[in-house]
Amino acid sequence: MFDCILIHYGELGLKGLNRPFFEKKLIENIGKALKNVEYQKIRKVQGRIILELNEKSNVEKIEESLKKIFGIAWFAPCKTTEASSIDKIKELVRKNFPIAAGTKARVSTNRADKTLPYTSMEVNRELGAYLVKQFKAKISLGEPETTIFVEIVEGKAYVFDRKIKGLYGLPSGVSGKVLHLLSGGIDSPVAAWLLMKRGCEVDFLHFHAFERFNEAKLAKILDLAKVLTQYSLKARIFFVPFYPFEAEAVEAPSRYRLVLFRRFMVKVAEEIACKHGINALGSGENLAQVSSQTLENMAVISKATAIPILRPLLTYEKNEIVQLAKQIGTFEISVRPYKDCCSIFMAKHPTTKANLEIVESIERKLNLKDAIRECHEEIEIINIE
């Protein structure tokens, strides 16, 4: 049974005077992620976070939760002992980290506590010699088969033999709020995940083809949001029907309908964002992936709102997006059949270089204000935690 889990963070440690804010948020997020798991307490010590365990702690469940928390560089289940002498560390290794004879091994020590009467190199040398004597291990600094890690902090030695990689990034909630246009495709959920990785608190807006919210018919979108919320810890989904726009756009030129619809979505999204104190919009658009996603079209779409539209996938290759979707856990859901709104308005030959004056002149002939109002009247908000 491990005593604790040692957690290291990456970029947070470079945040200067704002560092305590980032650390506090990371600790808060860890606590939320582990709300249904037994542990003793969480505390910060010398640039690390210590998650103290108890007899009821399920280490496997804790590990799976920590793997989905942004801001963690790596973590390790540890055994601890008083670090007053190297002999105590040797004894702990003998009891808890046995090594098979002939195994290539090394010792890696990080001594944050400089008050003790020995150095990191001395621990490496003495503990390495002990591994050879006690277990008949072979020391290999270049290609070890196993490594005994020792971190010495505030008079304690934290000993472990594996590091588990985290997601890095910034803790969810430190970079403001984003309302993300969530579709049922592959790209949009990945874009939302990347926004979360930069510390954004992400809510979702989905435009659907039904007159009223229908949980069964919208199960795919709910499933995508539930997977993403494992990383953000909480989210809201704003479900909005798009039939009010569809009714107005019948007379619009077909090659402009997709740009018109995306501007319409942005206008609806902007009103929701302003009402709920959200700072920016998010989109899964990817430059030149399809004929409608050109710089000219994106510029015209962006002119529909006064708040920023964040497009984290702008420069990604499709294969990179697919690999991320598989890593995140959204890919299998995204490929399930579903009629997305944008596909409905996609013309055979959509405009690739939309002109703002032409688009705005078309919009003036449509009754979009009433369509936007009608959309807001039909919003259904679902909270996910």
LINDA-V742489 format. One record per residue. N is the residue number from 1. SS is DSSP state (helix for helix, strand for strand, loop for the rest). PSI is psi in whole degrees, -180 to 180 (none if undefined). OMEGA is omega in radians with two decimals (999 if undefined). Layout:
# LINDA-V742489
<<N	SS	PSI	OMEGA> <N	SS	PSI	OMEGA>>
This chain:
# LINDA-V742489
<<1	loop	129	3.12> <2	loop	151	3.11> <3	loop	-35	-3.02> <4	strand	174	3.00> <5	strand	124	3.13> <6	strand	126	-3.07> <7	strand	125	3.05> <8	strand	142	3.06> <9	strand	161	-3.04> <10	loop	-94	-3.02> <11	helix	-28	-3.12> <12	helix	-35	-3.07> <13	helix	-7	-3.11> <14	helix	12	-2.97> <15	loop	9	3.04> <16	helix	-130	-3.06> <17	helix	-22	3.12> <18	helix	-3	-3.06> <19	helix	-44	3.13> <20	helix	-36	3.11> <21	helix	-45	3.14> <22	helix	-42	3.13> <23	helix	-44	3.13> <24	helix	-41	-3.14> <25	helix	-40	3.11> <26	helix	-45	3.12> <27	helix	-41	3.10> <28	helix	-43	-3.13> <29	helix	-38	3.08> <30	helix	-44	3.11> <31	helix	-42	3.12> <32	helix	-42	-3.12> <33	helix	-28	-3.09> <34	loop	23	-3.05> <35	loop	-24	-3.13> <36	loop	16	-3.10> <37	loop	141	3.13> <38	loop	133	2.96> <39	loop	168	-3.06> <40	loop	-62	3.12> <41	strand	167	3.08> <42	strand	134	3.10> <43	strand	156	3.12> <44	strand	138	3.13> <45	strand	118	3.03> <46	loop	57	3.07> <47	loop	17	3.13> <48	strand	164	3.01> <49	strand	132	3.12> <50	strand	122	3.04> <51	strand	104	-3.09> <52	strand	134	-3.06> <53	loop	166	3.00> <54	loop	-176	-3.04> <55	loop	-24	-3.11> <56	loop	-1	-3.07> <57	loop	131	3.06> <58	loop	99	-3.02> <59	helix	-37	-3.13> <60	helix	-43	3.12> <61	helix	-39	3.12> <62	helix	-43	3.12> <63	helix	-45	-3.13> <64	helix	-36	3.10> <65	helix	-44	-3.12> <66	helix	-29	3.12> <67	loop	-16	-3.07> <68	loop	14	-3.12> <69	loop	118	3.10> <70	loop	141	-3.14> <71	loop	-16	-3.14> <72	strand	126	3.08> <73	strand	-51	3.06> <74	strand	164	3.09> <75	strand	164	-3.07> <76	strand	127	2.96> <77	strand	133	-2.99> <78	strand	159	2.82> <79	strand	145	-3.07> <80	strand	156	3.05> <81	strand	164	3.04> <82	strand	138	-3.05> <83	loop	22	-3.09> <84	loop	-24	3.09> <85	loop	151	3.13> <86	helix	-26	3.14> <87	helix	-35	3.12> <88	helix	-36	3.10> <89	helix	-42	3.10> <90	helix	-44	-3.12> <91	helix	-40	3.11> <92	helix	-43	3.13> <93	helix	-42	-3.13> <94	helix	-41	-3.07> <95	helix	-30	-2.94> <96	helix	-18	-3.08> <97	loop	59	-3.14> <98	loop	148	-3.12> <99	loop	136	3.13> <100	loop	145	-3.14> <101	loop	137	3.11> <102	loop	-3	-3.13> <103	loop	136	3.05> <104	strand	120	-3.02> <105	strand	161	3.01> <106	strand	167	3.09> <107	strand	135	3.11> <108	strand	114	-3.06> <109	strand	137	3.05> <110	strand	113	-3.04> <111	strand	94	3.08> <112	loop	-29	3.12> <113	loop	106	-3.06> <114	loop	5	-3.09> <115	loop	-14	-3.07> <116	loop	153	-3.00> <117	loop	38	3.06> <118	loop	164	-3.11> <119	loop	171	3.08> <120	helix	-41	-3.14> <121	helix	-36	3.12> <122	helix	-39	3.07> <123	helix	-46	3.14> <124	helix	-45	-3.07> <125	helix	-49	-3.08> <126	helix	-40	-3.13> <127	helix	-34	3.06> <128	helix	-44	3.10> <129	helix	-35	3.12> <130	helix	-39	3.11> <131	helix	-38	3.11> <132	helix	-45	-3.09> <133	helix	-47	-3.02> <134	helix	-42	-3.01> <135	helix	-2	-3.06> <136	loop	37	3.07> <137	loop	163	3.06> <138	strand	125	-3.11> <139	strand	128	3.10> <140	loop	108	-3.13> <141	loop	-28	-3.06> <142	loop	-44	-3.08> <143	loop	65	-3.12> <144	loop	148	3.03> <145	loop	-24	3.06> <146	strand	150	3.11> <147	strand	133	2.99> <148	strand	115	3.14> <149	strand	139	3.09> <150	strand	123	3.02> <151	strand	126	-3.08> <152	strand	113	-3.03> <153	strand	126	3.07> <154	loop	49	3.04> <155	loop	4	3.12> <156	strand	148	3.04> <157	strand	123	3.08> <158	strand	117	-3.01> <159	strand	134	-3.13> <160	strand	164	-3.11> <161	loop	11	3.05> <162	loop	146	3.04> <163	loop	135	3.13> <164	strand	122	-3.05> <165	strand	136	3.06> <166	loop	-171	-3.09> <167	loop	-8	-3.03> <168	loop	-149	-3.11> <169	loop	-160	-3.12> <170	strand	150	-3.12> <171	loop	139	3.11> <172	loop	130	3.08> <173	loop	-3	-3.10> <174	loop	-10	-3.02> <175	loop	17	3.12> <176	loop	179	-3.05> <177	strand	141	3.12> <178	strand	137	2.99> <179	strand	112	-3.00> <180	strand	131	3.10> <181	strand	101	-3.03> <182	loop	120	3.06> <183	loop	-176	3.11> <184	loop	9	-3.11> <185	loop	-169	-3.11> <186	helix	-40	-2.96> <187	helix	-47	-2.99> <188	helix	-46	3.10> <189	helix	-36	3.11> <190	helix	-41	3.10> <191	helix	-41	3.11> <192	helix	-42	3.14> <193	helix	-41	3.13> <194	helix	-35	3.05> <195	helix	-41	3.08> <196	helix	-39	-3.12> <197	helix	-28	3.10> <198	strand	16	3.02> <199	loop	9	-3.14> <200	loop	142	2.98> <201	strand	112	-2.93> <202	strand	124	2.90> <203	strand	164	-3.03> <204	strand	147	3.02> <205	strand	123	3.14> <206	strand	127	3.05> <207	strand	126	-3.06> <208	strand	167	-3.00> <209	loop	11	-3.04> <210	loop	155	3.14> <211	loop	-32	3.14> <212	loop	159	3.06> <213	loop	130	3.14> <214	loop	109	-3.03> <215	loop	-40	-3.11> <216	loop	-45	-3.11> <217	loop	-24	-3.12> <218	loop	19	-3.09> <219	helix	-36	-3.13> <220	helix	-44	-3.13> <221	helix	-41	3.09> <222	helix	-40	3.13> <223	helix	-41	3.09> <224	helix	-45	-3.12> <225	helix	-36	3.13> <226	helix	-39	3.09> <227	helix	-46	-3.11> <228	helix	-32	-3.12> <229	helix	-16	3.01> <230	helix	-24	-3.13> <231	helix	-31	-3.10> <232	helix	-12	3.06> <233	loop	-28	3.05> <234	loop	157	3.10> <235	strand	160	2.97> <236	strand	146	2.99> <237	strand	125	3.04> <238	strand	111	3.11> <239	strand	125	-3.08> <240	strand	129	3.07> <241	strand	147	-3.13> <242	loop	6	-3.12> <243	helix	-30	3.09> <244	helix	-38	3.08> <245	helix	-43	-3.10> <246	helix	-41	-3.14> <247	helix	-36	-3.12> <248	helix	-29	-2.97> <249	helix	1	-3.10> <250	helix	-39	-3.07> <251	helix	-7	-3.11> <252	loop	149	3.08> <253	loop	132	-3.03> <254	helix	-36	-3.08> <255	helix	-15	3.13> <256	helix	-5	-2.98> <257	helix	-38	-3.10> <258	helix	-44	3.08> <259	helix	-42	3.10> <260	helix	-42	-3.13> <261	helix	-42	3.14> <262	helix	-36	3.04> <263	helix	-39	3.10> <264	helix	-46	3.11> <265	helix	-43	-3.11> <266	helix	-39	-3.14> <267	helix	-42	3.06> <268	helix	-44	-3.12> <269	helix	-40	-3.12> <270	helix	-43	-3.14> <271	helix	-41	3.10> <272	helix	-45	-3.11> <273	helix	-46	-3.13> <274	helix	-39	-3.13> <275	helix	-33	-3.03> <276	loop	16	3.06> <277	loop	36	-3.13> <278	loop	138	-2.95> <279	loop	-26	-3.02> <280	strand	166	3.04> <281	strand	155	3.10> <282	strand	149	-3.11> <283	loop	152	3.09> <284	loop	15	-3.12> <285	loop	146	-3.08> <286	loop	123	-2.98> <287	loop	120	3.04> <288	loop	15	3.09> <289	loop	-40	3.01> <290	loop	166	-2.99> <291	loop	-25	-3.11> <292	loop	-15	-3.06> <293	loop	67	3.10> <294	loop	165	3.10> <295	helix	-41	-3.13> <296	helix	-45	3.14> <297	helix	-42	3.12> <298	helix	-37	3.13> <299	helix	-43	3.12> <300	helix	-40	3.10> <301	helix	-43	-3.11> <302	helix	-28	-3.13> <303	loop	-10	-3.13> <304	loop	-9	-3.09> <305	loop	155	3.10> <306	loop	-7	3.13> <307	loop	156	-3.05> <308	loop	147	2.96> <309	strand	117	-3.13> <310	strand	129	-3.10> <311	loop	79	-3.02> <312	loop	-18	-3.12> <313	loop	10	-2.98> <314	loop	-41	-3.02> <315	loop	11	-3.07> <316	loop	145	2.94> <317	loop	153	-3.12> <318	helix	-40	-3.12> <319	helix	-32	3.08> <320	helix	-40	-3.14> <321	helix	-42	3.13> <322	helix	-43	3.14> <323	helix	-40	3.09> <324	helix	-41	3.13> <325	helix	-39	3.11> <326	helix	-40	3.11> <327	helix	-43	-3.09> <328	helix	-37	-3.10> <329	loop	14	-3.12> <330	loop	-14	-2.98> <331	helix	-50	-3.08> <332	helix	-30	3.09> <333	helix	-42	-3.08> <334	helix	-31	-3.10> <335	loop	0	3.04> <336	loop	146	-3.11> <337	loop	136	3.11> <338	loop	136	-3.13> <339	loop	101	3.13> <340	loop	152	-3.05> <341	helix	-42	-3.07> <342	helix	-33	3.13> <343	helix	-27	3.14> <344	helix	-35	-3.08> <345	loop	4	3.14> <346	loop	120	3.12> <347	loop	166	3.12> <348	loop	-39	3.12> <349	loop	76	-3.12> <350	loop	152	3.09> <351	loop	137	3.11> <352	loop	-13	-3.13> <353	loop	68	-3.10> <354	loop	140	3.10> <355	loop	126	-3.04> <356	helix	-41	-3.11> <357	helix	-41	3.12> <358	helix	-45	-3.14> <359	helix	-45	-3.13> <360	helix	-33	3.11> <361	helix	-36	3.06> <362	helix	-44	-3.12> <363	helix	-35	-3.12> <364	helix	-21	3.13> <365	loop	-9	-3.13> <366	loop	152	3.12> <367	loop	68	-3.03> <368	helix	-26	3.13> <369	helix	-45	3.12> <370	helix	-36	3.12> <371	helix	-42	3.11> <372	helix	-43	3.12> <373	helix	-43	-3.13> <374	helix	-38	3.08> <375	helix	-44	-3.11> <376	helix	-31	3.12> <377	helix	-24	-3.06> <378	loop	9	-3.12> <379	loop	136	3.02> <380	strand	126	-3.11> <381	strand	126	3.10> <382	strand	129	3.08> <383	strand	135	3.13> <384	strand	131	3.08> <385	loop	none	999>>
